[in-house]
Each structure stands twice: as C-alpha cells, then as structure tokens.
Amino acid sequence: MTTKLTLTMEDTVIDSAKKYARDNGKSLSDIVENYLKSIAIQDDTISEISPKVTRLMGILKVPDDFDYKKELGDALAEKYK
C-alpha cells in the first residue's frame, strides 16, 4: 500500500533533490523511500557492525555492473602468476 507523505524543507534543498532525481532517472519519491528504507535497515543491523566500518559506509561507489568476483580473480591471477 502506498500512502502520501508531505514534507517541509527549504526550497533550495527541494530544487537540488529534484535535479538529482531527474539526472538519475528516478522519482524524488523513490529516492526518499529508498533512503528511509536504508536507514531503517541500518538501525536494525548497526549494532553488529563496528563503528569504523559504519563511518566508511557509502564512501565507495562502484558501477552497477561491477563484478567483484571477476576483479578479485583477476587480481589474484596477477599476484600469483
């Protein structure tokens, strides 16, 4: 079920958020919903993660099609060739 939510914030924040959403091909509602989901999940699991790791969350950005297994395999092959 979807429910309408009204938020109050500065005009400049709204304008920037709308531009970000448009540039990324998403709706502002989707971005806000996904952000709220992510912080709710973090609250549930945050006690299991060390504070140092928590501070690093979200810093590393990789492409959507990034294949870490392939990259790891390539790196290990290069190291032990």
C-alpha angles and dihedrals in degrees: 000000000000122000129191117245126194118209129189119211143134118298092236091056091050092048092049092047092050091050091049091050093047092047090051096044095243136115120251088236091057092050093049092045093050091047092051090048091051095052091046090053091046091054090054095049102027094098090059094055124074116247091242092056091044091057090053095051112120096013097104114068120191131176117269091245094051110138106203093183091057092046091048091048091049092049093049092046090051092047096048102031 
